[in-house]
Amino acid sequence: MDGGRRDGAGSGEKRGSELEPAAAKRSFLPAMESQGTTVLHETVSYAPHPLPARQFDQNTTEPISFYLSSLEELLAWKPTSDDDFNVATMPLANREPPLHSKRPRTLVCHDMKNGYLEDRFIQGSASRDPYVFYHWQHIDIFVYFSHHLVTIPPVTWANAAHRNSVSVLGTFITEWTSGGQLCEAFLAGEAAAYHAVAVQLGRIAHFYRFDGWLVNIENTLSEAAARNLPLFLRDLREQLRRDVPGGLVLWYDSVLQSGELQWQNELNEKNRVFFDACDGLFTNYNWKEEHLERMGAQAGERLADVYVGIDVFARGEVVGGGFETDKALHLIRKHGFSAAIFAPGWVYEHLGKENFLHNENRFWGLLAELLPTHSISTLPFSTCFCLGMGTGRFWAGQEEVARPWYNLSAQEIQPLFTDQQEPGGAGSWLRTRCSLQDAWNGGSCLLIEGIIPREAGHVAVRCQRPPSSSCLCCTNWRRSCLRWQLRWNSPHGTLAPAMLATSLPCRVRSRAPPWGSHAAGQAGNRSVTRLARKRGGWDAWHTSAPPQPHVSCAPFPCPNCSVPSHRAGHPTSASAPPHPAPSPLRAAQRLWTAEHGWLDEAVLQTGAAGLRPARAVADPVTPPARPARKALLLPPWGDPGAGC
């Protein structure tokens, strides 16, 4: 390619004569000098871009998560640095109880319009009403499903699930006539053929950092292919155990040992060979209770490895579905099996986007009592309750971008959401939900709202059985990620402060920071309180709004540390948010510890391990006398005491 001509009026000859040989070699090579004009040649070479088109959206050119459609694509796949942006960055958080415990588990199989919708955008999108899943503490395994041959879970889902200690599986599926031909190609021949497929699937899971595969063969097999199928499953399982610690292979109830395609809706002798070769069986959805009764003897000690399918869309002759999914789940739990909830996106697809968060909370609220929860035991522990979406982006309580956004990789650890009706007071109730109207970091905060009965003296958030550590460190701010909107059940109906300035995020650290460190007494809006661990239990942190007007927080100096008695940023009656109600309530926040007595910060109440939400949490040492009032406890993040 010729470079542009460079001539000047009377200056070309001088430029040519002054050009040094070394400089000429370093830049351009003179090709011709004639009458004061120098013509230079520059060679420009081009090469094809190494990234295939599938890694970019054709309309926006944004990087996207992708799938593999053919056996040739699968066998040709190899890890490259060009794919790094598709690798999950969030490791799988530790959890209690561990996934391999014997208690019944809950699997969610996400199938929505063949997948790879707005969730495919690795760097997020500007979707205004996206689908989000955030009830992670209720489930143990998340399967991303589509009808492509190899469904690689989008990295955004893997990051969100791992942050909440939930394992993520991709899908390997063959179906219809084309699926039968594909199975003949790698299953009917020599062992090397199916071994190559198993190796590639293991490598893909290892490279993209997800946790295994759901294998679904929904087509008839030849005798040779059916004979090799269990061997392929065992090979895949071994590859995963080598490449992915804790990796899982689950089998979907479809083809039989004979090669015939016939859904059994149960574990029996016709499909047991596949169950024995895998980590679990995902049954079809058209079961009756008699199927569950028969399966008990078949499963033996592996009851928890049988995931009984529930189709939320209620297609065919199924039990439950929709807002009656709890009927099916009740029968499954009655017989001790795990559950596989298929397509809970029904809430979004069937009921629409307008009231999605409300309907989603209603759907999972109906199932909550039948879903054992788990708790996260990875340090450090912190959350601002962001859903991974919002109508604006916040940082440190300030809105930086005022437009919709969606990125599940930005979703943070979620609490248990509840709608709690209190029988103790007429018309009293308490509910937790996500609010998109405000945030600390991200796009949402946790909203606690309700009507408090007159006799209730404390409303507390508690984190059951914190991870093993020596202290619990909580940072408090004027704006927070925990929003309160509570009314007292009194004749005046006075509204409590909408934004109490103490809340999470909290971080559980292995070592306590010094009392005087972290700018605890410096000017600004931050203070740090340490809560020491006790042998007999955990101290209790309370945030309360007593039913008297204008209650303010008095300073409680600590005799054993250097924390100032008046700490900056504490919400006294002067700094509490104003409210137009005639008698606004002020937040009285106090912390009792055996070492320090009453201290003046409180948001998180932690009880002994395994306490239920309805039970009171006693302080390890009886605090000074105070008016006896009923305590309303919000549910914890998890209940590790429920089964193991």
N, C-alpha and C positions, 0 to 999 in steps of 0.2 A: 504494500500500500504506500503510495507516494505521500510524503509529507507536504505541507503547504509551502508555497514559495515565500522566501523571506528576502525582500529587496527594500532598499532605502534610497532616497534621493541623495546620491553622492556618498553614501555611507557604506554601501555594499562592498566596494573594493577595499576599504579600510578594514571592515569586519573580516573579510577573507584573508587579508595579509596579516592580521594580528592573531588569527586563530592558531594556537600552538598545536603541534602534532599530538601531544598527550591529551590535550583537551578535546581534540577532534575524535580521538579514539574513545574518550570517556562519554561523549555525547552523541554526535551524529558524524557520519563519514562523508566528507566532501566528495561528490560524484562528478562535478563539472564546474569549471570556472571559466566564464566567458563574458567579457565586457562588463566586469564588475558585479556579476550575478553568480551567487553560489546556490546550487540546487542540492538539497540534502535528502537522503532516503532514510526512512525509519521503518523497521519491520515490526509489525504487530501480528501476533498469533492468537488464535482463538481455540478453545477446547470446549467440549460439551460439559454442561454443569453436572457434577456427580450425583446430585440429589434427584431421585425419580419424581415425577409429577404428583404421585399419590401423596407425597408428604406436604403438599401445599394446596390450599383451597383455590379452586380455579377462578373464583370470582374476586376474592380479596387478597390472594397470594399469602395469606397468613398460614403459619405452620399448623398442621392438624395431626391428630392421632388417626391411625389407619388400620385396615384389616388386610388379610391375604385371601384371594379368591380362588386360587387353584393349587393343585399339588406341585406344579412346576415352580410357582412363586414360593411355596413353603420350602422346597428342597434347595432353591437358589438363595434363600435368605442367609445373610451373614451379618454379624455385628460390625458396625462401622461408627466412627465418630460423628458422621453426618446424622445419626439417629439419636444423639445424646439428648436433644431437647425433648424426646419422647420417653425418657427414662424417669421413673418416679424418683423424686428427691426426698420423700419422706419415708424413713424406715418404719417397719411395722412396730408399733408401740407394744411394750410388755403389758400384760393384763392379768387380772385375777378374777375368777379362776382361769387357768390356762385353757386353751381351746380343746386340748385332748382330754379334759376331764370327762367324767362319765355322765354328767347331767345333760338333759335334752338341750339341743342347740336350735338356733333359728337362722335359716338361710333366706336371703332375699335374692331372687333372680330378676334382674332389671331388663325388661323387654319393652321397648317403646319405639314403635314405627321403624323397626329394623336397625335402630341404634345410630350412633355417630351423628347426632343432631347438633345443637349448640354446644354440647359437651365436648365436641371434637376439637375445638379451638384451644390449643395448648396455652396461649397467652390470654385466654378469656375473650369475651365478646360484649357487645353493648345490648344484649337481650333484655327487654323490659320485663317480661314475665316468664322466666325460665323455670324448668323443673329442677327442684333441689330435693335431696334426701338428707335428713339430719337427725333421725332417730337411731343413731348408731349404737347407743348403749343397749338397745333392745335386740341387736342382731350380732351374729358371730361370723358369718360368711356372706360376702357380696359377690354375685355372679353377674358379669356383664354379658348379655346375650344378644346375638343377632343371627341372621341366617347366612352369613358368609362362612366360608370354610374354616378360617382361623380368625376368631374375634379376639383381638388384642385389646384389653381394657384401656380406654383413654387415660392418659396420665393424670388428668385432673381427678378422676374417680379414685385412682390408686392412692394419690396423695391424701385425699379426704378420708378414705377408709382407714389407711394406715395410721393417720394421726389419731383416730379414734379406736385403735387396736382391733380393727376388723380385717380379716384376710380377704383378698380379692382374687377371683378366678376368671380366666378367659374361657372361651367356648370353642371346642373342636366339633363341628357338626357336618354330617353328610346326610342327604335326603333326596328323595325322588329317584328317577332313573339315572340322572347324572351322578348322584351320590353312590349308587350301586356300582357304576362303572369305575368311579374313583376308588372305591374300596377294593374292587378286583385288582386294580393296579398296584396297590401297596400291601394288601392282605393275603391275596390268593397265592402268591409266589413264595420265594425264599425269605428266610428270616431277615436277611440283610435289608430288604425293602421296608418292612415295618419298623425295623430298628432305626433306619435312617430318619423316618418320620418322628419316632419317639425322641431321638437325639435332638432334632430341630425344635420340637415343642419344648423340650427342657431348656435348650439354649435361649429360646425366645423369652420364656418366663424368667430366666436368670438375668438376661440382659435388660429387660424392661422393668424388672423388679416387681413382679406380681407373684402370686402364691400358688398357682396351679391351674388345673383345667377341669371343666365339665365336659365329658365326652358323650356325644349324642349321635348314635348311628340309627337314623330313621329310614332305612331302606333294607330290602331283602338282600341276604348274603348267600353266596355259594357255599357249598359244604367246606371247601378249603378255606375260604375267607372266615367263615364262622369258627372253624377249628383254630385259626391263628389269632382271632380277636382277643381272647383272654391273655395270650402270650404278649400281644402288643400292649395291653393294659398294664401287665406286670412290668414290662420293659419301660414304659413311660413312667410308672411309679418309681422305679429304681433310678431313672435319670433325674427325676425331680428331687428325690431325696439326696442325690449327689450334688445337684446344682442349686437347689432352693431349700434351705433349712426349713423344716416344717411344711414343705409343699404338699398339696393335696391333689388327688385324682378322684373325681366323683363320676359315677355312671348314671345315665338317665335311663329309666325303665322304657325300653323300646323293643329292640330285636331280641330274639330268644337264642338259647344255646344251639338250636337247630338251624339258625339263620333266618327263620321266619319273623316277619315284622308283626308283632302282636303285643300291644300294651297290656301289662298284667295288673297294674294298679296296686301291686303288692310285691313283696319279696317272696319267692317260692322256688321250687326245684328247677323250674324252667329258666330262671335268670340268676340263680345263686352263684353260678360260676363267675359272673362278672362282678358281683358283690365281693366275692372272696379275693378277686384280683385288684380291687380298688379300696379307697379309704371310706367309701360310702355309696349308698344308692339313693337317687332322687326318683321317687315313684311318680307315675302318672296321676291325674287328678280325679278320675272317675271311680274313686273307691267308696266303699260302704264301711260301716263299723265292723262288719264281719271280716273284711280284709284285715283290719287292724288286729282283730282277735287272733286270726291265724298267724299273723307275722311274728307274734311274740315268741313262739317256739322256734321259728326259723332264724330269727336274729340272735337269740341266745344272749350272751353278754354284750353284744354290739347293738343294743336297742338305739343308742344315741347316734349310730352311724346310718340309720334309716331315716331319710328326710322325706316325710310324707308331703306330697305336693298339694298346694291349695291354689287354684286359679281364681284370682280376685275378680276377673271378668265373668266368672261363673258360666263358662261355655260348656255345654253338654250337661249330663246328669251328675252334678257335683253337690257337695255339701257346702252351704254358705256361699261366700262371695260378696263383694261390695262391702257395705256396712254390716253384713252378717258373717263376715269372715271369722269372727270369734266363735261361731258355732262349730266350724270345722276344726279350729285350733283347740277348742275345748276337748273334742274327742281324741285328737292326737295326743294331747298332754295326758289325758286320762289313761292312755295305754303306754305312756312313757317314751314316745318316739320324738325325734327331732322334727321340725317343720320346715318346709320349703315354700315360701310365699312368692308366687309367681305373678309378676306384673302389678306391683302395688302402685305403679304410675296410673292405674285406673282412676285414681282420685283426680289427677291432672287431665287425663285424656277424656274421661267421661263427664266429669262435673265442671270442667272448664278452669280457666286461669284466674277468674275474677276473685274468688274467695279461696284460693288454693291453700294458703297457710292454715286458715281456719279448718278447712275440710281435712287437710293432712293431719292436723292435731286430733281431730275427731276420730279419724280412722285408726290411728295408732293408740289413741286413748282407750278405745274399746278393746284393744288387744293387750294392753299393758300388763294386766294382772297375770296373763298367761305367758309372758315373755321374760324369762330369767335375764337379769342384767349382769354386766361385767363392769369392772372398774379398771382404770388405767394405772399402771404401776411403774411408769417410765418417768424419770426425772430429767430436767425440771418440768414441773407441771404448771402450765399457764393457759389462760384463755380469755378472750374478749367476746366470746359467743357469736362471732361473725358467721353468717350462713354461707358465705361465698358468693353473695350477691347484694345488691342494694340499689337505692335510688340516687345515692351519692357515695363518695369515698371519704372516709374520715381518717384522720391521723391525730392522735393525742387529743381527741375530743373536738377537733376543728374540721369542718367540712372543707376538703381541698378540691374536689371535683363534684359538680352538681349535675350528674347525668347517670343513667342506669348502667350497671355493669354486672357481669356474671363470670365467675372463675372459681370452680370448686377447689382448686389448689389453695385458695385463700380461706377456705372454710376452717374454722377453729374447733376445738373440742366442745362438744355440745352437752348440755345437762339433760336430765330427764324432764320432759314436759308433762304437766299434770293439770287436771281440772278437778279440784278437790272441793267437795261439798261438806261443810261442817255441820253436823247435826246439833252441836251445842248451842248455836245461836240462830234465831229465826232469820232466814234470809241471808245468812253469812256464807261466803264462798271465797275460794282462793285459787288463782290460776296463774300458771307460768306460760309465757309464750314469747316468741321472738318479735321484736319491734324494729321496723325499718325506718322509724321516724328519727332515731338518734343512734349514735354509736360512739365508741371510744376509738377503736381501730377497725377499719373495714367498712361494713355497710349496715350493721345491725347490732342490737344489744338485747339483753334478756330483760323482759318486762314481767314484773310480778304485780298482779292486780287482783282486787277483790274487795270484799266487805268483811271487816274483822268484827267478830262478836265482842260485846262490851267487856266480857271477862278475860279476854285474851291479853296477856301482858307482854308477850314476846313473839315476834315473827322472825324466824331464823332460817338461813340457808346452811345446810350441813353437808360436809363431804365425808362419807363413811370410810373408815379404815384407810387413812392416807398412806401413801407409800412409805416404806421404812426410812425414817430420817430423824434427825435430832430436833428439827424445828419446823414451824410453818411460818413463812414470811409473807405478809400481805401488804401491798402497796396501795395507798388510798389517794384519790384525786378529787378535785372539785367536780369535774365531769367524769362519768364512770360508764362502765359497760353493764351495770346492773341498775335497772330503773324500777322505781317503786311507784305504784299508783293505787293506794289503799284508802278505803273509806271506813271510818268507824261506824259500827251499827249503833248509832245513838240518835236521839231526837234531832240533833243539829246536823247530822250527816256530814261532819267536817272532813275535808280531804287532807290526808297527810301530805307532807312534802313530796312533790313529784320526783325529785331527784335527790335522794340521799347521797351524800358525797363519799360514802364509804361503800366499797363493793369489791368484787374481784376485778382485775386479775390477781391471782395469788400464785406464788411459786413455792413449791416444796423443795427445799435445799438440803443437802447432806450436812451442811454446817451453818450455824446461825451467824448472820452478820452482826458485828458489834452494835451495841445499842446506840452509840453516838455516831455511827457511820451512815453513809448513803444519804447525806444531807437531811438527816431526820429533823434537826432543829433549825435548818437554814430557811431563809426566806423563800417563798414560793407557795406551792400548793401540794406538797408531798410530805408524807410521814410514814414511818415504818414501825411496826410493832412485832415483837417476837413472841411466839407461843411455844414454850418448851414442852417436850413430850414427857408424859408421866408414865410410870410403870403400870399403874392401875387404870389408865385410860387417858383421855385427852381433855384438856381444858375446854371450856365452852365459850364461844364468842356469840354475843347477842346484839342484834340491832332491833331496837324496840321503839315504839311511839306510844307512850302511856296515855290513857284517855284523860289527860288534863291539859288545859290550854297553856301555851307558852312555857313548856318545859325546856330548859337549856342544859347544855353539857357543862359540868364543872370540871376543872382540871384535877387530875389525880396523879401527883408526882410519884415517881418510882424511887424508893429509897436505895435501891441496889444498882442503879444504873445512871447514865448521864443524860437520859432523855429529859428535855426541859418540861416543866409542868404545863406551860402554855405552848402547844406545838402548832406550827403554822399550818393553816389549811383545815383545821378541825371545824366541823360544821356546828358552831354554836347557834343560838337563836338569831344572832346578828347576821350570820353568813348563810343561813338556810335560805333556799329559794323563796321569794315572796309568792303569796297566793292570795287571790281576791276573797277567799272565805273570811267571814267575820272573826273566827277564832282559829287561826291556823295552828296546827300542831307542830312541835319541834321535835327533832330526833334526839332521843336520849340514848347514847351508845356507851356501853360499859363492858369491860372485860374483867372477869374474875380469874385470877391465877393464884395458886397456893403460895408462890414466891412473892408476888407483887400486890396481892389483894385486888381491889377494883381498879382497873385502868380504863381509860376513856376512848377506846376504839373498839369497834365490834362489827363484824359482818359475817363471819364464818363460824358456824357451830359444828364441831366435830365430836362425834360420840364414840362409844366403844364399838368394836367390830361387830357387824351383823345386826345392828339395831334397825328396827323397822320404822318407817316414817311415822306411824301412829303412836309410837312409844316415846315417852319423855326421855331426855338425855340428862343424866345427873352429872353435876360437877364432881370431879374426883375428891375435892375437899369442900365441905359445906361452906358456902359463902356467907357473908354477914346477912342478918335478917333483912328481908325486904317483903313487900306485899305479895302474897301468893296469888298468882294469876296463871291462867291456862296458857300453854305455849302452843303456837301453831308452827309446825315444822314443814318446810318444803321438802320434797323428796331429794335424795342424794344423787350424785352422778351414777352410782352403781351400788349394787347390793351383793357384795361378794359372799356374804354369809348364806345366801340362798342356794344351797346345793353345791356340790363339789365333785 
